[in-house]
Structures are given as C-alpha cells and as structure tokens.
Amino acid sequence: MEWYGYGAMAYTLSLIETAILISKGLVPATVIAEIIQIGHSLLSRPVKLNPGVNDVLPLLQDKYCLVVVTKGDLLDQERKLKKSGLLPYFYRVEVLSEKRESNYLHLINILDIQPSEFLMVGNSLKSDILPVLAIGGNAVHVPMSSVWHHESVESPTSSSYMEIATLSELPGVLSL
C-alpha cells in the first residue's frame, strides 16, 4: 500500500512484484500475463452496491449536498462509480490516495462549510469515521460483515458518532 496504494491495479502490481521476488527474477512472461489477466478480471467485475443504496440516495439528494469520498486508484474508482449508475446523485467526487484529516479539511474548505456541518457516512472506522471526528465533523458508521485487518480500530465514543446496521436506517437518523 505504501508504494501502490489501494485497488485492483495496486493489487496486480503487488502480485507481479511478489512473483518476481519469489522467483528471484526468473518468473516466466506467461505467469506475468496470467497475473495481468487476474487484474483485468478484477477491473471488469460488476459493481456490487451495499444494501439500501438505491433507496436512500434519492431521498437524500434533494435535502443534502452529497459527496463521494473514496480512496484508491483514480481510474478504477471513476470506472466503478460510472458502472454503478450512482454518479447523478452526487455533487462532487473526491478520490484520495489516503483518507486523512487534512484531506477532509480541504474538502470542507471547498464546500465552504464548517466541520460541524459535515456528516460522513462510511463503512471504515479508520478511514471514514475517525479522521472526520478528529476535525470536528459528524460520522455514521455502517459496518461491513468483515473488517480488513489494516482497517481494524476501536469504536469511538464521541457524541458526534453513531453506528447503524444498514444504510436503510440513515433517513430515520436524519429525520427525513
């Protein structure tokens, strides 16, 4: 992640690098071609939306300025957003190499709002929730069924934080 970041292309490069290392530079071109094919298959997978996304976004779009904040490879993330059909719901898309407090502060400046007016809804405590709480924003965590070891952290105790089981609960939390 330090060198390549996140996403399918970073994963593919890591596989190639590993193949070169374990073969001591003797990996056959056919193996590299197979690894590249794995990368292509990852990039061409259908986008799987989290439950409730298609129901909730139309409700939120008329009341809020919706912004996608994601991390990873720009082309990969743009491709996924386009394939998802969700782009019309969003005012802005931010693809970051890493989600840091400084990135969220920059976005808040662009949006011309105060941190207390910003609500992050995300599935990663480490990347989505904690940096936003640290700058004085609000956050709603929608946990996934499994957590990547790299993303595993303790739940915050802030009054600006809450957890919901599914995205479908968000309109009720926002009193829509």
N, C-alpha and C positions, 0 to 999 in steps of 0.2 A: 504494500500500500504506500509505503514511503516513496517508492520510485514511480509506480504506475498509477496509483490512485485506486478507484473503485470501478466496477462494471465489467462487462463481458470482454472488452478489449484488454483491460488490465489483467484480467484472469488469463486470457490467451497468451499474453506476453509472459506472464509468470510461468505458465506451463512450458513455453518454449525455453525460457531461461533454465528452468529445472531440468528439462530434457538434455540441454547442453551440459549442465553441471554434472548430472549423474552419469552421462556417457563420456565425460572428460573430453568433450568437443567432438565426439565421433558419432553423434546422432545422425541417422540417415535422413536425407531430404524427404523421403516418403513419410517418416514419422512427423517431421515438421509440418508437412502437408496435411496429415491427419489431425494434428493439433489445430491448425488453422481452420479446418473443416468443423471442428468442435466449436471454435469461436463463431463461425458463420451460423451454425445451428442455434447458438445462444442468441445471436442478434436477430434471428428470424422467428424466434418463438413468439406466439401470440401474447399480448399483454393481458395479464390476469388482474382484474380490479378487485380491490378489497370489498367485502360485502357492505352494501349501503351507499357506496359512492354515487351511483347513478340516481338514487332517490334524494340524497342530501344536497348535492351541488346545485340543482335547480332552485331549491328552497333558499340557499344561502346567497346565490348570485345577485338577487335583487336587493338584498339588505347590506351586503358587505363587499369590500374590495378584496377579492380572492387572489392570492399569490401562491404559486408553487415554488417551494424552496427545496431543492434536491441536490444531491452530490453525486459526482461521478463524471464519466466522460460526456462531454457536451453533445457529440453526435448521437451517441447511444441514448441519452436522456431525451433529446429532441425527437428522435425516432419513436421512442416509447410513448411520449406524450401525443404525438401525431396519430399513432396507431390506436391509442386509447379512445380517441374521439372526444376527449375532455377539454381540449385547448380553448374552445369558445367560452368556457365558464371562468377563465382566468384573465385578470387584468395584466398580470406580469408573470414571467417565468425566470427564476434565478437558478442557474446550475453552478454549483460551487465545487471546488476541489475538496474542500473540507468545511463543515459547518462549525464556525467559530463565533464567539461573541462579537468580534469586530465585523464579521460578515453580516450579522443580524443588525448591528448598529448602522452599518452602511445602508442596508435596505430600508430601515426605519427613516433614515435621513432622506432617501429618495422618495419614499412615500409621504414625507412631510407630516409625520405623526410622532407622538410621544411613545416611549416604550410601553407605558401603561395602557395604550390604545391598541397594542399588538397582541394577537392571540395566535399561538402556534398550535396546530393540531397535528400530531405526528405519532409514529409507531416506535421511535427510538428515544429512550430516555437520554442517552448520552449525546446524541447529535441534534435532536429536535427540541427536547424539553429543557435540559439543564442550561445550555447557553442562553436561551431566551429568558429563563427565570433569573439568571445571573445579571442580566442587563435591565431588569425591572419589568419584563413582559409577563404575559399570562400564557399558560400552556394546558392543553388537554392531551393526555396520553391515551392512545388506543393500542394496547399491546397486541403483538402478534403471538401466535401459539408457541413459537420457539424464538429464542434470542441468541443471536450470534455472540460468541464469547467476547469478541472485540467490543461489542456494544453493551455488555453487561455492567450495570452500575446499580447502586441502591436508589430506591424511590425517594424523591424529595418530600419534604414536609411543609413546603410553602403554602400559604393560603391562596396564592395565585396559581395553584396547580390542582388538577383533578384528573381522575382516571375514569374512562368509560369502557365498557366491554366491547361495544361495536360503534361504528360511525353513525349508525341509525339513531343513536341516543343523543347526538350532538344538537339537533334542533331543540330538543327539550331542555338541554343545558343552557342554550342561548335564549330560551323562552320565545321561540318563533311561533 
